[in-house]
Amino acid sequence: MNTNESRGLAFGALGMLIFSLTLPMTRIVVTEMNPFLNGLGRAEVAAVLAGIVLWATRSPLPARRHLGMLVVAAAGVVVGFPVLSAVAMYFVPASHGAMINGLMPFAVAAYAYLFGGERPSAGFWACAVAGSAIVLLYAMADSGGVLASGDLLMLAAVAVGGLGYAAGGKLARELGGWQVICWSLIISAPVLAIPTGWLLMYHWRPLSPSAWLAFAYVSVGSQFLGFFAWYAGLAIGGIARVGQVQLLQAFVTIGLSALLFGERIPAIAWPCALAVAAAVLLGKRMVIHARPARRAG
C-alpha cells in the first residue's frame, strides 16, 4: 500500500468514525422534531458554518465546470441522505438502520466506476459484493426475514448518499475536501430556506437538552466536519478503495448504540462484523485501475 492510500484510508476512517453516530443522534432528534425539519435544518446550520469558513479563508468561487458536480454532491449528502435517513429512523432502531447503511461502500464503488474514472478489479468487486451481502442478510435476519419500510427508506438513502459521496470525492481532487462540502452547503442553502422556514412555522416544538445536543451533533459533526476528513480521504486514497472503510461503520454504530443508548445487539452481529472486516481487509489488497480517458473525435 502506497503513502497516498494509507493517508486516504486514515482520513476516511476518521470521517467514518464521525459519521458512525449520525443515525443514533438522528433517532434522538426525530423523537421530538419533525424528521424533514431535522434533515433540512441541519443543512442550514452547517451552511452558516461553511460560509464563515469560506469567508475566513478567502476561498475563491468554484469554476463553472464544477457547478454540476457540486449540485450532484449536494443532492446526495446535503438533502437526500439526511432527509431519507431521518424519516427511516421513525421506523427502525439506529443499530438496524446502520446495517442497511453498510451497503453504502458498494454504492460508492459503483458510482466511482460509472463516472469517477476508476475501474476496480473483479477481485475487488467480489469483496465488495460479499461484504454488502453479509450486511443485507443481517438486516433481513434482524427484521424477521423481510425488509421493513424503514429498510426501504434507508436503501433509498444509501442510493442517493453514495452518489453524493462519489461526486464529492471526485470533485475534491480539484477543489479540496472541505471546499466541496462547504460549497455544496452554500449552494443548497437558498433552495432549502423556504421549506425549512415553513417547517419551522408549522412543525416546531420545544426540544429537550438531549435533542438539542443530538441536533448539534448531526449539524456540526455529521453534516460539516465529518466531510472534511471523508472527502479528503476519497480524493487522496481513491473513491472505491477508501469507500470500503464504511463497511465497518455499521458495526461501530451498533457498538455505540448499545454503549451510549442501550440498544440491543443481536449475537449474530459479531460474526458478521468479523466477516465484513475480512472483506474490507481483503478488498484493500485488490487492484483498482484508473479508467483510461476517452480520446476526442
N, C-alpha and C positions, 0 to 999 in steps of 0.2 A: 504494500500500500504506500503510495507516494505522500509527500507532505501536504499537498492540497487536499487530498482525500481525507487525511487524518484531521486537518483543520476543519474541513467541511462537516465531517461527522461529529466533531466536538461542538461546533456551533449548532448543528442540527439536534444533538442530544440536549443542549441547553434549552433550545426552543421547545422541544418535546416535553421537557420537564415542566416548563411554564404552562404549556397547553394542557397538561395532564389534569389540572384542577378545573379546567373550563366547565366540563359537564356537571361535576358536583356543585360548583358555585352557581351555575345556571339553575340547577334544580332548586337551590335555596331561594334564588331570586323569584322564580316563577310561581312559587307558592304564595307570594304576596303581590307580584307585579304581573300585569298583562305580558305574555311572552313576546308579542310583537313589539311592545314598548321596550322590553329588555333588549331584543335583538337590534332594533334601530337606535335606541337611546344610547347604548354603549358605543356605537359608532360615532355618534355626535360628540360624546365626551372625548373619545380618542382623537377626533378631528381637531378639537381645540388644542390638545397637546401637540398634535402634528403641526398645526400652524405655528405654535410657539417655537418648536424645534427648527422648522424651515426658516422662520424669520431670524432666529438667533444665529443660525449658521449661514445666512445669506445664500441659501441654495438657489441656483438658477432654475427657471421653469423647465419642465421636461420638453424635449423636442416634439414636434407634431407627429413624428413617426412612432413615438412612444404612447400616444394617447389611446389608441385602440387596445393595446395590451393592458394598459392601466385600467381601462373600463372592464375588461375581462377579469382581471385580478380583483377589482373592487366588487364586481357582481358575485364572485365566488366567496371571498373571505370577509367582506365588509357587510354584505347583505344576505346572500343565500345561506351560507352555513350558520351564521348566528341566529337567524330567524327560524330556520327549519329545526335546528337542534334545540332551540328554546321551546318550541311547541312540542317536540318529541319528549322533552323532559316532563311534560304534563302526564305522560302515559307510562313511562318506564323509569326504573331507577337509573341513577347515573352510572352505576357499575355495569348494568346491562347495556345501556346506550354506548358505553365505552367500547364494548366488544364489537358492535356494529361499526363504530368509528375506526376499529382496527383494519377495516378494508381500505382506508384512505391511501396507504402506500401503493396498493395495486392500481387505484385510480390515478395517482400521481405518475406512476411509471407509464401507464397507458397514454396519458396526455403528453408526457415527455417524449414518447415515441411519435405521437401524431404531429406535434408542432414544436417540440423542444430541441430538435436536432440530435437526439440520442437514439441509439439502436442497441438495446440490451440483447445479450446473447440468449440462446434457448435455455441454457442453464439458469440464467438469472430469472427468466420468466417462470421456469419450473419452481424455483424457490419462492417467488412472489405468489404464485398460484397456491402452492402448498400452505404457506403461512396464512393467506387470506381464507383458504378453505377451512383451516382449523378454527379461525376466528368465527366464521359463519356457522359452522357446525356447533360451536359452543353456544352461540346466541340462540340457535334453534332449540338446542337441548335445554337451555335455561328457561325457555318460554313454552315448554310443552310440545316441542316438535313442529311449531309453526312460527311464522314471522308475524308479530303483533303490529298494530297500527303505528306504534312508536318506532318499531324497527323500520317500517317503510319510510317514515319521515327521516330517520337517521340515514337510510340508504340514499335518499334524495340529497341530504346534506353532504354526504360523502361525495356524491357525483359532482355537485357544484363547487364544493370546497376543494376537491382535488384539482379541478380546472383552475381555480384561483391560485392554488399553490404552485402549479406548474407554470402558469403565465407569469406570476410574480418572480419565481425562481429564474426563469429565462431573462426577464427584464432586469433583474438585479445584477446580471453580469455587466450591464451597461450603466445603470443608474446607481447601483449600490443597494444593499438590502434595506436599510432604514429609509432611504429615499422612496423606495417603491411603496412601502406601506403608508408613509406619510402622504404622498401624492394620491394614493388610492383613497385615503380617508378624505382628503381635501376635495377631490372631485365628486365624492359621494355626498358630502355634507349638504350642499344646496338642494339636491334631489330628495334627500331624506328629511329635510327640515319640516316640510308640510305634513307628511304623515306622522312624524314624531310629535309635532305640535298638536295635531288632532287627538292623538292617543293620550297626550298629557292632559288635555282639556276634559276628555270624556272617560278615561280609564285610569286616572291617577288616584292612588290612595296612600296614606302614610305607611312607611316601611319601618320595620324593626331594625335595631342596630345591626343584627346579623345579616339581614337582607341588604342593608346599605354597604356593609363590608364586602359581601359577595358581589354586589354590583360594581363596586370599585375595583375588585379583582378582575372581573371579566372586561371592564372598560380599559383599565391601565395595563394589566398583565396580558390577558388573552388577546385583546384587540390591538394592542400597541407594542409593548416591549417584547413580547414573545416573537413577533415577526422580525424584529431587528436581528435576532440570532437565527431564526429559521430561514429567512430569505438569504441571509449571508451564507449559511451552510449549503443551501441548494445551489447558489451561484458558484461557490468555491469547489465543492466536492461532487457536483453533478446532481441533477434533479432526481433521476431514478434511483441512484445509489443512496443518497442521503435520505430520500423519502422513505426508504425501508426502515429507518430508525423508528418511524412512527408505529410500526407493528408492535413495538414494546409499550407504546403509550397506553393501550387498553389495560395492560396489567399493572402499570404504575397507577393509573386512575382507580382501578379496583382496590389496590392496596391502600391508597389514600382515602378512598371512600369508606373502607372498613375502619381504618385507623382514626380518621377525623370525624366521621359521621355515623359510624356504627352499622353500615350496610352489611348484609350477609354476603359471604364469599363462598360459592359452591366449591366442594372439594375438587371437582374436575378442572377448576381454573388453574391449579398449579401445574399438573402435567401439560395442559395446553400452553401455559406460559413457557415451559421448558422447550416444547416443540417449536413454538414461534420463535423463541430466541435462537434456536439452532438454525431455523430457516433464514433468519436475518444474518447470522454469522456466516453461513454458507453463501448467501447471496452477495455479501460484501466481497467475496473472493472471485465472483464471476465477472467475465469481461463485459464492459459496456463501451461500444464504439460510438464515435461521432458520426452521424449520418452525413455522407458527402453532399455538399451543396449542389443544387441543380445548375446546370450551365444555361446561360442565356441563349435565346434563339432556338 
